[in-house]
Amino acid sequence: MNFLTQFLIFFTLFINQQNSCLSSKKHYPSSLILPLKAKQIPSQTIPKSPNKLSFHHNISLTVSLSVGSPPQQVTMVLDTGSELSWLHCKQTPTTPLSFNSNLSTTYRPIPCSSPTCTTKTRDFTVPASCDPNNKLCHAVLSYADASSVEGNLASDNFRFDNSGLPGMVFGCMDAGSSSNPEDLKTTGLIGMNRGSLSFVSQMGFPKFSYCISGSDNSGVLLFGEANLPWLKPLNYTPLIRMSTPLPYFDRVAYTVQLEGIRVSGTVLPLPKSVFVPDHTGAGQTMVDSGTQFTFLLGPVYTALKTEFLRQTKGILRPLDDPNFVFQGAMDLCYRVGALPVLPSVSLMFRGAEMSVAGEKLLYRVPGMTRGSDAVYCFTFGNSDLLGVEAFIIGHHHQQNMWVEFDLVNSRVGLAEVRCDLASQRLGLPI
């Protein structure tokens, strides 16, 4: 979870439980369908209802659910770029949203000797350690935006509406740091990558998918099989696996192979080698719901910026303010009265493409104007300016696409779809 803004997109949530299947340890439905309704409202007015799924415009999905016995309502960021789910467990003046483990009769701390601590935390950025004070499994998590949390591993019952998820392992965090006040408006994070302790791995679903809408449209988040006859056939791109641990390669991320970028009909004149991770693992391409925009390594970003400027010369008026860089990594901004027709940008993956066109190419900077013009910035940024040696495909460019994460077949599927129509066809409320 990386970049935060001032607004939330609010979605109503209803869970439709279809057929049941039996796991050796836990009972899970065969699929969970979550219809979404989008409405842009100031973040401070989000109602605290237990049946809401909220989309935060810079950190992807936030889910309100219940944890513990008796249940306590929590709000957690849904992040495909993270493994361990966690909750704030110590209430302070700066973190008013927290989970009180002392009130839950089903809460179980995980000791240092547990296999969960000794073997299942191997893919953490910092391996779990033993807290000498209480002999409990201790974890420290750090994120690209310089925020961090730490605390002990535990298990408890999680619940989506009437669907119970007993014994889920998570981090009960009692300390953390963040420079952004928006981080304090959630109770924690749901990790959804391919690690053994991620939420989706523990749930036991073979796949999950989502369709993220633009503002004021509906969308869908679905755990399990998406047997939808009206859905276009998905184009799949394989997940890249790395057997040897490398210092800059995240082995449990949803890593795909970016092979090129096309602006309208012009493919950027770059060798395919610039998209391939180097011997240290730097340069992987990750599909991340926890980041809003898309970030490219410096040489690739510069080539895209140059070509986009060439094709929009006379169409868009550059801001020409060298001191303004949006979110620290997006330096191509414009003065815009009305958005013109823009050249599309296509991300070319192995076996699939993601087309970015129209309003998805430019983002209006909240509260910033130049005369009668609004200020818009190009929705691709330079990951070198972030200090991140990777290509990151953010959720803004996944809007109105069905995105499927197939863990069994190790692939990601893409298909363009109107997310509001997808909700209607599923018979879900708009």
C-alpha positions as CSV (number, residue, x, y, z in Angstrom):
1,M,0.0,0.0,0.0
2,N,1.8,3.0,-1.2
3,F,0.1,6.2,-2.3
4,L,-2.8,8.1,-0.6
5,T,-5.1,10.9,-1.7
6,Q,-7.9,12.9,-0.1
7,F,-10.9,11.0,-1.4
8,L,-12.5,7.6,-1.0
9,I,-14.7,5.8,-3.5
10,F,-17.6,4.2,-1.6
11,F,-19.1,0.8,-2.5
12,T,-22.1,-0.9,-1.0
13,L,-21.4,-4.6,-0.2
14,F,-23.5,-7.7,-0.3
15,I,-22.1,-11.2,-0.1
16,N,-23.9,-13.9,-2.2
17,Q,-23.0,-17.3,-0.9
18,Q,-23.2,-20.0,-3.5
19,N,-22.9,-23.8,-2.9
20,S,-20.6,-24.9,-0.1
21,C,-17.4,-27.0,-0.2
22,L,-15.7,-28.9,2.6
23,S,-12.0,-28.3,3.5
24,S,-10.2,-30.6,5.8
25,K,-10.0,-27.9,8.4
26,K,-12.3,-25.1,7.4
27,H,-15.7,-24.6,5.7
28,Y,-15.6,-22.1,2.8
29,P,-18.2,-21.2,0.2
30,S,-17.3,-22.2,-3.4
31,S,-17.4,-18.5,-4.3
32,L,-18.1,-15.1,-2.8
33,I,-19.5,-12.4,-5.1
34,L,-19.3,-8.8,-3.8
35,P,-21.3,-6.2,-5.8
36,L,-19.9,-2.7,-5.5
37,K,-21.4,0.7,-5.8
38,A,-19.2,3.7,-6.4
39,K,-19.8,7.1,-5.1
40,Q,-17.1,9.7,-4.5
41,I,-17.4,11.3,-1.0
42,P,-15.0,13.0,1.4
43,S,-13.2,10.3,3.4
44,Q,-14.2,11.8,6.8
45,T,-17.9,11.0,6.1
46,I,-17.5,7.3,5.4
47,P,-20.2,5.6,7.6
48,K,-19.1,2.8,9.9
49,S,-21.4,0.1,8.8
50,P,-20.3,-3.6,8.9
51,N,-21.7,-4.2,5.4
52,K,-19.5,-1.9,3.3
53,L,-16.7,-2.5,0.8
54,S,-14.9,0.7,0.2
55,F,-12.5,1.6,-2.6
56,H,-9.8,4.1,-1.5
57,H,-8.7,6.0,-4.5
58,N,-5.0,5.5,-3.8
59,I,-4.6,2.2,-2.0
60,S,-7.3,0.1,-3.8
61,L,-9.9,-1.8,-1.9
62,T,-10.8,-1.4,1.8
63,V,-13.1,-4.0,3.3
64,S,-15.1,-3.7,6.5
65,L,-15.5,-7.0,8.2
66,S,-15.7,-8.6,11.6
67,V,-12.9,-10.2,13.6
68,G,-13.0,-12.0,16.9
69,S,-15.6,-13.4,19.3
70,P,-17.7,-11.4,20.0
71,P,-17.1,-9.8,16.6
72,Q,-15.4,-6.4,16.3
73,Q,-15.7,-4.3,13.1
74,V,-12.4,-3.5,11.4
75,T,-11.5,-1.8,8.1
76,M,-8.7,-3.4,6.1
77,V,-6.9,-2.4,2.9
78,L,-7.0,-5.2,0.2
79,D,-3.5,-5.4,-1.2
80,T,-2.3,-7.9,-3.8
81,G,1.2,-6.7,-3.2
82,S,1.5,-7.9,0.4
83,E,1.4,-11.2,2.1
84,L,0.7,-10.9,5.9
85,S,-2.7,-9.5,6.9
86,W,-2.5,-7.3,10.0
87,L,-4.5,-5.2,12.4
88,H,-3.7,-2.3,14.7
89,C,-4.0,-3.9,18.1
90,K,-2.9,-1.0,20.3
91,Q,-5.1,2.0,20.4
92,T,-3.2,5.3,20.6
93,P,-4.2,8.9,20.0
94,T,-2.8,8.6,16.4
95,T,-4.4,5.2,15.7
96,P,-7.9,5.4,17.0
97,L,-9.0,2.4,14.8
98,S,-7.8,-0.8,16.4
99,F,-8.7,-4.4,17.3
100,N,-8.8,-5.2,21.0
101,S,-7.5,-8.8,21.2
102,N,-8.2,-8.9,24.9
103,L,-12.0,-8.9,24.2
104,S,-11.9,-11.9,21.8
105,T,-12.3,-15.4,23.3
106,T,-11.0,-16.9,20.0
107,Y,-7.8,-14.9,19.8
108,R,-4.7,-17.1,19.9
109,P,-1.1,-15.7,19.9
110,I,1.4,-17.7,18.0
111,P,4.5,-18.9,19.9
112,C,8.0,-18.8,18.5
113,S,8.1,-22.6,18.3
114,S,5.1,-22.9,16.0
115,P,5.8,-24.0,12.4
116,T,3.8,-21.0,11.3
117,C,6.6,-18.8,12.8
118,T,9.6,-21.0,11.9
119,T,8.7,-22.0,8.3
120,K,5.8,-20.0,6.9
121,T,7.3,-16.6,7.2
122,R,10.3,-17.3,4.9
123,D,9.0,-15.0,2.2
124,F,8.7,-12.0,4.5
125,T,11.0,-9.1,3.7
126,V,12.3,-9.4,7.2
127,P,12.0,-13.0,8.6
128,A,9.9,-13.3,11.7
129,S,11.8,-13.4,15.0
130,C,11.1,-14.4,18.6
131,D,10.0,-11.7,21.1
132,P,12.1,-12.5,24.1
133,N,9.7,-10.9,26.5
134,N,6.7,-13.2,25.8
135,K,8.2,-15.9,23.5
136,L,5.8,-15.0,20.8
137,C,6.4,-14.8,17.0
138,H,7.3,-11.2,16.1
139,A,7.1,-9.6,12.7
140,V,8.2,-6.3,11.2
141,L,6.7,-5.2,7.9
142,S,8.1,-2.2,5.8
143,Y,6.5,-0.7,2.7
144,A,7.7,1.4,-0.2
145,D,6.2,4.6,1.1
146,A,8.6,4.3,4.2
147,S,5.7,3.3,6.5
148,S,6.1,0.2,8.7
149,V,4.3,-1.8,11.4
150,E,5.4,-4.4,13.9
151,G,3.9,-6.8,16.4
152,N,3.2,-10.5,17.0
153,L,1.5,-13.1,14.9
154,A,-1.8,-14.5,16.1
155,S,-5.0,-16.2,14.8
156,D,-8.6,-15.4,15.2
157,N,-12.0,-15.7,13.4
158,F,-12.7,-13.4,10.5
159,R,-16.2,-13.0,9.0
160,F,-17.5,-11.6,5.8
161,D,-21.2,-11.1,6.5
162,N,-22.4,-14.7,7.2
163,S,-19.3,-16.4,5.9
164,G,-17.0,-17.4,8.8
165,L,-13.2,-17.9,8.3
166,P,-12.0,-19.5,11.6
167,G,-8.3,-19.5,12.7
168,M,-7.0,-17.0,10.2
169,V,-3.3,-16.0,10.8
170,F,-2.6,-12.3,10.9
171,G,-0.3,-9.8,12.6
172,C,-1.5,-8.1,15.7
173,M,0.5,-4.9,15.4
174,D,1.2,-2.6,18.4
175,A,3.6,-0.2,16.8
176,G,4.0,1.5,13.4
177,S,5.1,4.6,11.6
178,S,3.6,6.5,8.7
179,S,3.9,10.0,7.3
180,N,0.4,10.0,5.8
181,P,-2.6,10.7,8.0
182,E,-4.8,8.6,5.6
183,D,-3.1,5.5,6.9
184,L,-4.7,6.0,10.2
185,K,-8.2,5.7,8.8
186,T,-8.0,2.0,8.4
187,T,-7.6,-0.8,11.1
188,G,-5.1,-2.8,9.0
189,L,-4.4,-4.6,5.7
190,I,-5.4,-7.8,4.0
191,G,-2.5,-9.3,2.2
192,M,-3.5,-11.1,-1.1
193,N,-0.3,-12.2,-2.8
194,R,0.9,-15.8,-3.4
195,G,2.6,-16.3,0.0
196,S,1.5,-19.1,2.2
197,L,0.1,-16.7,4.9
198,S,-1.7,-14.4,2.5
199,F,-5.5,-14.1,3.1
200,V,-6.4,-15.7,-0.2
201,S,-4.0,-18.6,0.4
202,Q,-5.5,-19.3,3.9
203,M,-9.0,-19.0,2.5
204,G,-8.2,-21.8,0.1
205,F,-9.7,-20.3,-3.1
206,P,-7.9,-21.4,-6.3
207,K,-8.4,-17.9,-7.8
208,F,-10.0,-14.5,-7.2
209,S,-10.9,-11.6,-9.6
210,Y,-12.1,-8.1,-9.5
211,C,-13.5,-5.5,-11.8
212,I,-12.6,-2.0,-10.6
213,S,-14.9,0.7,-12.0
214,G,-14.3,4.3,-12.6
215,S,-15.9,6.9,-10.3
216,D,-19.7,6.7,-9.9
217,N,-19.9,3.2,-11.4
218,S,-20.4,-0.2,-9.9
219,G,-18.0,-3.1,-9.8
220,V,-17.4,-6.6,-8.6
221,L,-14.9,-8.5,-6.4
222,L,-15.2,-12.2,-6.6
223,F,-13.4,-15.0,-4.7
224,G,-13.5,-18.4,-6.5
225,E,-14.6,-19.4,-10.0
226,A,-16.0,-16.7,-12.3
227,N,-18.4,-18.8,-14.4
228,L,-19.9,-15.9,-16.2
229,P,-21.1,-16.7,-19.8
230,W,-21.3,-13.1,-20.8
231,L,-17.7,-12.4,-19.8
232,K,-15.3,-12.0,-22.8
233,P,-12.6,-14.8,-23.0
234,L,-9.7,-13.7,-20.8
235,N,-6.3,-13.3,-22.3
236,Y,-3.8,-14.9,-19.9
237,T,-0.2,-13.9,-19.1
238,P,1.9,-16.3,-17.1
239,L,3.2,-15.5,-13.7
240,I,7.0,-15.4,-13.6
241,R,8.6,-17.6,-11.0
242,M,12.1,-17.3,-9.6
243,S,13.5,-20.4,-7.8
244,T,16.7,-18.8,-6.6
245,P,16.2,-16.0,-3.9
246,L,17.4,-12.7,-5.2
247,P,17.8,-9.5,-3.2
248,Y,15.4,-7.3,-5.2
249,F,12.9,-9.9,-6.5
250,D,9.6,-10.5,-4.6
251,R,9.0,-14.2,-5.2
252,V,5.4,-14.1,-4.0
253,A,4.2,-11.0,-5.9
254,Y,2.0,-11.4,-9.0
255,T,5.0,-10.9,-11.4
256,V,4.3,-10.9,-15.1
257,Q,6.5,-10.2,-18.1
258,L,6.2,-6.8,-19.7
259,E,7.5,-7.0,-23.2
260,G,6.9,-3.6,-24.7
261,I,4.8,-0.4,-24.7
262,R,2.8,1.0,-27.7
263,V,1.5,4.6,-28.0
264,S,-1.2,4.5,-30.6
265,G,0.5,2.6,-33.4
266,T,4.1,3.3,-32.4
267,V,6.0,0.8,-30.3
268,L,8.6,2.4,-28.1
269,P,12.1,1.7,-29.6
270,L,13.4,-0.3,-26.6
271,P,15.1,-3.7,-26.5
272,K,13.1,-6.4,-24.7
273,S,16.0,-6.8,-22.3
274,V,15.1,-3.5,-20.5
275,F,11.9,-5.2,-19.3
276,V,13.7,-8.4,-17.9
277,P,14.8,-8.5,-14.3
278,D,18.6,-8.3,-13.9
279,H,20.9,-10.7,-12.0
280,T,19.8,-9.0,-8.7
281,G,16.1,-9.4,-9.4
282,A,15.6,-5.7,-10.0
283,G,13.2,-4.8,-12.8
284,Q,10.3,-7.3,-12.2
285,T,6.8,-6.3,-13.3
286,M,4.2,-6.6,-10.5
287,V,0.4,-6.3,-10.8
288,D,-0.5,-4.4,-7.6
289,S,-3.9,-3.4,-6.3
290,G,-2.2,-1.5,-3.5
291,T,-0.8,1.2,-5.8
292,Q,-2.9,3.6,-7.7
293,F,-0.9,4.5,-10.7
294,T,1.6,2.7,-12.9
295,F,5.4,3.2,-12.5
296,L,8.1,2.4,-14.9
297,L,11.9,2.2,-14.6
298,G,13.6,5.4,-15.6
299,P,14.7,4.5,-19.2
300,V,11.3,3.1,-20.1
301,Y,9.5,6.0,-18.5
302,T,11.6,8.5,-20.4
303,A,10.9,6.8,-23.7
304,L,7.2,6.8,-23.0
305,K,7.1,10.4,-21.8
306,T,9.0,11.5,-25.0
307,E,6.6,9.7,-27.3
308,F,3.5,10.9,-25.5
309,L,4.7,14.5,-25.6
310,R,5.4,14.1,-29.4
311,Q,2.0,12.7,-30.1
312,T,0.1,15.3,-28.0
313,K,2.0,18.4,-29.2
314,G,-0.5,21.0,-30.0
315,I,-3.3,19.0,-28.3
316,L,-2.2,19.3,-24.6
317,R,-0.6,22.3,-23.0
318,P,2.3,21.3,-20.6
319,L,2.3,22.8,-17.1
320,D,5.9,23.9,-17.5
321,D,6.5,24.0,-13.7
322,P,9.8,22.2,-13.0
323,N,9.2,22.5,-9.3
324,F,6.0,20.4,-9.4
325,V,6.2,16.6,-9.4
326,F,2.9,14.9,-8.5
327,Q,3.3,12.3,-5.8
328,G,7.1,12.6,-6.1
329,A,7.4,10.5,-9.3
330,M,5.0,12.0,-11.9
331,D,6.6,15.0,-13.7
332,L,4.5,15.2,-16.9
333,C,1.6,17.5,-16.1
334,Y,-0.7,19.7,-18.1
335,R,-3.0,22.7,-18.0
336,V,-6.4,21.4,-19.2
337,G,-9.6,23.2,-19.9
338,A,-11.4,20.3,-21.5
339,L,-9.9,16.8,-22.1
340,P,-9.1,16.2,-25.8
341,V,-9.0,12.9,-27.6
342,L,-5.7,11.3,-26.6
343,P,-3.5,8.6,-28.0
344,S,-3.9,5.3,-26.2
345,V,-1.0,3.6,-24.4
346,S,-0.9,-0.2,-24.5
347,L,1.1,-2.3,-22.1
348,M,2.2,-5.4,-24.0
349,F,2.5,-8.5,-21.8
350,R,3.4,-12.0,-22.8
351,G,0.1,-13.3,-24.1
352,A,-2.0,-10.3,-23.1
353,E,-2.3,-6.5,-23.4
354,M,-3.7,-3.8,-21.2
355,S,-4.9,-0.7,-23.1
356,V,-5.0,2.6,-21.3
357,A,-7.0,5.3,-23.0
358,G,-9.1,8.4,-22.5
359,E,-9.5,9.7,-18.9
360,K,-7.3,6.9,-17.5
361,L,-4.3,8.6,-19.1
362,L,-4.6,11.8,-17.1
363,Y,-5.5,12.4,-13.5
364,R,-6.8,15.7,-12.2
365,V,-4.8,17.0,-9.3
366,P,-7.3,17.9,-6.5
367,G,-7.5,21.6,-5.7
368,M,-4.8,22.7,-8.1
369,T,-5.5,25.1,-11.0
370,R,-3.7,27.5,-13.3
371,G,-6.0,30.4,-14.2
372,S,-9.2,28.9,-15.5
373,D,-7.4,25.5,-16.2
374,A,-7.3,22.4,-14.1
375,V,-4.0,20.6,-13.6
376,Y,-3.8,17.0,-14.9
377,C,-0.8,14.7,-14.7
378,F,0.1,11.7,-16.8
379,T,-0.8,8.5,-14.9
380,F,2.5,6.9,-15.5
381,G,5.4,7.7,-13.2
382,N,9.1,7.2,-12.8
383,S,9.8,4.4,-10.3
384,D,13.4,5.5,-10.1
385,L,12.2,8.7,-8.3
386,L,10.4,6.4,-5.8
387,G,13.5,4.4,-5.1
388,V,11.7,1.3,-6.3
389,E,13.6,-0.9,-8.8
390,A,10.5,-2.4,-10.4
391,F,7.7,-1.9,-12.8
392,I,4.4,-1.6,-10.9
393,I,1.0,-1.9,-12.6
394,G,-1.5,0.1,-10.5
395,H,-5.2,-0.2,-10.1
396,H,-6.0,3.0,-12.0
397,H,-5.1,1.3,-15.2
398,Q,-7.1,-1.8,-14.3
399,Q,-10.4,0.1,-14.3
400,N,-13.1,-1.5,-16.4
401,M,-11.1,-4.7,-16.8
402,W,-11.8,-8.1,-15.4
403,V,-8.6,-9.1,-13.7
404,E,-8.3,-12.7,-12.6
405,F,-5.5,-14.0,-10.3
406,D,-5.3,-17.7,-11.0
407,L,-3.1,-19.2,-8.3
408,V,-3.5,-22.9,-9.4
409,N,-2.5,-22.3,-13.0
410,S,0.0,-19.5,-12.1
411,R,-1.3,-16.8,-14.4
412,V,-3.2,-13.5,-14.6
413,G,-6.2,-13.1,-16.9
414,L,-7.4,-9.8,-18.5
415,A,-10.5,-8.9,-20.4
416,E,-12.1,-5.5,-21.0
417,V,-15.6,-5.2,-19.5
418,R,-18.0,-2.5,-18.3
419,C,-17.9,-3.0,-14.5
420,D,-21.3,-1.4,-14.0
421,L,-22.8,-3.8,-16.6
422,A,-21.1,-6.7,-14.9
423,S,-22.9,-5.9,-11.7
424,Q,-26.2,-5.7,-13.5
425,R,-25.7,-9.0,-15.3
426,L,-25.0,-10.6,-11.9
427,G,-28.3,-9.3,-10.7
428,L,-26.6,-7.2,-8.0
429,P,-27.8,-3.9,-6.7
430,I,-26.6,-0.8,-8.5
